[in-house]
Amino acid sequence: MSKFLALAALVGATAVAGCTQGINPTDTDRALIGAGVGATIASVGGENVVKGAALGGAAGVLCDDVRLCQ
């Protein structure tokens, strides 16, 4: 996966997971949202969808731990 797509997946997943502030999401909710965003970005970019979903899911789960989506 190119560095640009990896960065786009991480930023996109974090941004979308951060939009769920009004519903008090769990780590699972943020992981699912992030995985969806990561997979979509990877698919559009012609890259490995599984890797994109993994990166996005990880970004979604960890975004609250580093205070990006609180």
C-alpha positions in Angstrom: 0.0 0.0 0.0 1.4 3.4 -0.9 2.2 5.8 1.8 -0.4 8.3 0.5 -3.2 5.7 0.7 -2.1 4.5 4.1 -2.1 8.1 5.4 -5.5 8.8 3.7 -7.0 5.7 5.4 -5.7 6.7 8.8 -6.8 10.4 8.5 -10.2 9.4 7.0 -10.9 6.8 9.6 -9.9 9.2 12.4 -12.1 12.0 11.0 -15.1 9.8 10.5 -14.8 8.1 13.9 -14.5 11.5 15.4 -17.9 12.5 14.0 -19.7 10.1 16.3 -19.2 12.2 19.4 -22.9 12.8 19.9 -23.7 9.1 20.3 -20.9 8.1 22.7 -19.4 5.3 20.5 -17.5 2.3 21.8 -14.1 1.1 20.5 -16.0 -1.4 18.4 -18.2 1.3 16.8 -15.1 3.3 15.9 -13.3 0.2 14.7 -16.1 -0.7 12.3 -16.4 2.9 11.0 -12.6 3.1 10.5 -12.4 -0.3 8.8 -15.1 0.8 6.4 -13.4 4.0 5.6 -10.0 2.3 5.2 -11.4 -0.4 2.9 -13.2 2.1 0.8 -10.1 4.3 0.3 -8.0 1.3 -0.5 -10.5 0.0 -3.0 -10.8 3.3 -4.8 -7.0 3.6 -4.9 -6.6 0.1 -6.3 -4.8 -1.2 -3.2 -5.3 -4.2 -0.9 -8.7 -3.7 0.8 -7.9 -5.9 3.8 -4.8 -3.9 4.6 -6.8 -0.7 4.2 -9.5 -2.0 6.5 -6.9 -3.1 9.1 -5.3 0.3 9.1 -8.6 2.1 9.3 -9.9 -0.1 12.0 -6.8 0.5 14.1 -7.0 4.2 13.6 -10.7 4.2 14.6 -10.0 2.3 17.8 -7.0 4.3 18.8 -8.2 7.8 17.9 -9.8 8.4 21.4 -6.6 7.1 23.1 -4.5 9.8 21.5 -7.3 12.4 22.0 -8.1 12.9 18.3 -11.8 12.1 18.4 -13.1 13.2 21.8 
